[in-house]
Amino acid sequence: MTTRSYISPTRAAAAADNRDKVVRSAIAFLRQQDIARFSLDAVAKAAGVARLTVYNQFGSRRGLLEAAFDEIARTGGLIRLPQVIVVADPMQALRGLVDVFCDFWGSDAALGRLYDAIGLDPEFGEALLARNELRRGLLSRLIDRMDIPGTALSGKRDAVDLIFTLTSYPTYRLLAVTRSDKAIRRIIKSACTDAIERARKGTATE
């Protein structure tokens, strides 16, 4: 007789609640503490759960950092991207994409700690860079919709690379030192427009 595994709905709900609690605690920890202090033990203590609970849910420090980033991405508005990217006018879509990422980069102080973690945790750094490459893919598809001559492949590649850099967290972070959020958006949108115009003229960066 085959036995079927059975997971109590109550236990499943409790596990989900514990997972949410740990992720929230991890994000709160990142807002307040140096990334060097981030560990499964420290977050378990902050969440009021056993270290084994955190380990069973996330497997490693990297897994917990990824979960924290993904939760910030969700609450920070990246779920708006599918609606923004399909706007009929591709230049308007690009401006909307800039707004989405500026909203995201400015949404949570914990993002700074997560980017600081790249130097301390190479595996997490690879995972974070892979998530960033999704943004490059969105930009490539968006720029493919624009009126850029087929012969201007070099200029198109330059435009993707430049706009990828302009819409990154490090760029936002550096500009935020001396600029308001409104000014940052204006600067980035203007630079993105310039990059597209260069591509349309077939002007490549050597």
C-alpha positions as CSV (number, residue, x, y, z in Angstrom):
1,M,0.0,0.0,0.0
2,T,1.4,3.4,-1.0
3,T,1.5,5.9,1.7
4,R,0.8,9.5,0.8
5,S,2.6,12.3,2.5
6,Y,0.3,14.7,4.2
7,I,1.2,18.2,5.3
8,S,-1.2,19.8,7.8
9,P,-2.6,23.1,6.4
10,T,-2.0,24.5,9.9
11,R,1.7,23.5,9.8
12,A,2.1,24.9,6.3
13,A,0.5,28.2,7.3
14,A,2.8,28.4,10.4
15,A,5.9,27.7,8.2
16,A,4.8,30.4,5.8
17,D,4.3,32.8,8.7
18,N,7.7,31.9,10.1
19,R,9.3,32.5,6.7
20,D,7.7,35.9,6.3
21,K,8.8,36.8,9.8
22,V,12.4,35.8,9.1
23,V,12.5,37.8,5.8
24,R,11.0,40.9,7.5
25,S,13.6,40.5,10.3
26,A,16.4,40.1,7.8
27,I,15.4,43.3,6.0
28,A,15.1,45.2,9.3
29,F,18.5,43.9,10.3
30,L,20.0,45.1,7.0
31,R,18.5,48.6,7.5
32,Q,20.2,49.0,10.9
33,Q,23.4,46.9,11.0
34,D,26.6,46.5,9.0
35,I,26.4,43.7,6.4
36,A,29.4,42.0,8.1
37,R,27.1,41.2,11.1
38,F,24.5,39.6,8.9
39,S,24.2,35.8,9.7
40,L,21.6,33.1,10.1
41,D,22.2,33.2,13.9
42,A,21.8,37.0,14.1
43,V,18.6,37.0,12.0
44,A,17.1,34.0,13.9
45,K,17.7,35.9,17.1
46,A,16.1,39.1,15.8
47,A,13.1,37.0,14.5
48,G,12.7,35.1,17.7
49,V,13.1,31.7,16.1
50,A,15.6,28.9,16.2
51,R,18.6,29.0,13.8
52,L,17.5,25.6,12.5
53,T,14.2,27.2,11.4
54,V,16.1,29.8,9.4
55,Y,18.4,27.2,7.9
56,N,15.5,24.9,6.9
57,Q,13.8,27.7,5.2
58,F,16.7,29.3,3.3
59,G,19.6,26.9,3.5
60,S,22.3,29.5,3.7
61,R,23.2,33.1,4.2
62,R,23.0,33.6,0.5
63,G,19.5,32.1,0.3
64,L,18.3,34.5,3.0
65,L,19.9,37.5,1.3
66,E,18.3,36.6,-2.0
67,A,14.9,36.2,-0.2
68,A,15.4,39.7,1.4
69,F,16.2,41.2,-2.0
70,D,13.2,39.6,-3.7
71,E,10.8,40.8,-1.0
72,I,12.2,44.3,-1.3
73,A,11.7,44.0,-5.1
74,R,8.1,43.0,-4.6
75,T,7.2,45.7,-2.1
76,G,9.4,48.3,-4.0
77,G,7.2,48.1,-7.1
78,L,9.1,46.0,-9.6
79,I,5.9,44.0,-10.2
80,R,4.9,47.1,-12.3
81,L,7.5,46.3,-14.9
82,P,5.3,44.0,-17.1
83,Q,2.7,46.8,-17.5
84,V,5.3,49.5,-18.1
85,I,7.4,47.6,-20.7
86,V,4.4,47.0,-23.0
87,V,3.3,50.7,-23.3
88,A,2.8,51.4,-27.0
89,D,5.3,54.3,-27.3
90,P,8.7,52.7,-26.5
91,M,10.2,56.1,-25.4
92,Q,7.3,56.5,-22.9
93,A,7.9,52.9,-21.8
94,L,11.6,53.7,-21.2
95,R,10.7,56.8,-19.1
96,G,8.3,54.6,-17.2
97,L,11.0,52.0,-16.6
98,V,13.3,54.7,-15.2
99,D,10.5,55.7,-12.8
100,V,10.0,52.1,-11.7
101,F,13.7,51.6,-10.9
102,C,14.1,55.0,-9.2
103,D,11.1,54.1,-7.0
104,F,12.7,50.7,-6.3
105,W,16.2,52.0,-5.6
106,G,14.9,54.6,-3.2
107,S,12.4,52.4,-1.5
108,D,14.4,50.7,1.2
109,A,17.7,51.5,2.9
110,A,18.4,47.8,3.1
111,L,19.3,47.7,-0.6
112,G,22.5,49.5,0.2
113,R,23.6,46.7,2.6
114,L,22.6,44.1,0.0
115,Y,24.9,45.7,-2.6
116,D,27.6,46.0,0.0
117,A,27.3,42.2,0.5
118,I,28.6,41.5,-3.0
119,G,32.2,42.0,-1.8
120,L,31.7,39.7,1.2
121,D,29.6,36.9,-0.4
122,P,30.7,36.2,-4.0
123,E,27.9,33.6,-4.5
124,F,25.3,36.1,-3.4
125,G,27.0,38.7,-5.7
126,E,26.6,36.3,-8.6
127,A,22.9,35.9,-7.8
128,L,22.4,39.6,-7.5
129,L,24.2,40.3,-10.8
130,A,22.0,37.7,-12.5
131,R,18.9,39.5,-11.3
132,N,20.4,42.8,-12.7
133,E,20.9,41.1,-16.1
134,L,17.1,40.7,-16.3
135,R,17.0,44.5,-16.5
136,R,19.5,44.4,-19.4
137,G,17.2,41.9,-21.2
138,L,14.2,44.2,-20.7
139,L,16.1,47.2,-22.1
140,S,17.3,45.2,-25.1
141,R,13.7,44.2,-26.0
142,L,12.5,47.8,-25.5
143,I,15.2,49.3,-27.6
144,D,14.6,46.8,-30.3
145,R,11.1,48.4,-30.6
146,M,12.6,51.8,-31.3
147,D,13.3,53.4,-34.7
148,I,16.9,52.6,-34.9
149,P,18.5,51.6,-38.2
150,G,19.4,47.9,-38.5
151,T,22.9,48.9,-39.5
152,A,23.5,50.7,-36.2
153,L,24.1,47.5,-34.2
154,S,27.1,49.0,-32.4
155,G,25.1,52.1,-31.4
156,K,22.2,50.0,-30.2
157,R,24.6,47.9,-28.1
158,D,26.1,51.1,-26.6
159,A,22.6,52.4,-25.8
160,V,21.7,49.2,-24.0
161,D,24.9,49.2,-22.0
162,L,24.6,52.9,-21.1
163,I,21.0,52.8,-20.1
164,F,21.7,49.6,-18.1
165,T,24.3,51.6,-16.1
166,L,22.0,54.7,-15.8
167,T,19.2,52.6,-14.3
168,S,21.4,50.8,-11.8
169,Y,21.4,51.1,-8.1
170,P,25.1,52.4,-7.9
171,T,24.2,55.2,-10.2
172,Y,21.1,56.1,-8.2
173,R,23.1,55.9,-5.0
174,L,25.8,58.2,-6.2
175,L,23.4,60.8,-7.6
176,A,21.4,60.7,-4.4
177,V,24.3,62.1,-2.4
178,T,23.8,65.6,-3.9
179,R,20.5,65.4,-5.9
180,S,16.8,65.0,-5.0
181,D,14.9,62.1,-6.3
182,K,13.1,64.4,-8.8
183,A,16.4,65.7,-10.1
184,I,17.8,62.1,-10.4
185,R,14.9,61.0,-12.6
186,R,15.3,64.1,-14.8
187,I,19.0,63.5,-15.3
188,I,18.6,59.8,-16.0
189,K,15.7,60.3,-18.4
190,S,17.6,63.0,-20.3
191,A,20.7,60.8,-20.5
192,C,18.6,57.8,-21.7
193,T,17.1,60.0,-24.5
194,D,20.6,61.1,-25.5
195,A,21.7,57.5,-25.7
196,I,18.8,56.6,-28.0
197,E,19.5,59.6,-30.2
198,R,23.1,58.5,-30.6
199,A,22.0,55.1,-31.5
200,R,19.6,56.4,-34.1
201,K,22.5,58.4,-35.7
202,G,24.7,55.4,-35.7
203,T,27.2,57.0,-33.3
204,A,29.0,54.3,-31.5
205,T,31.3,54.7,-28.5
206,E,34.8,53.5,-29.3
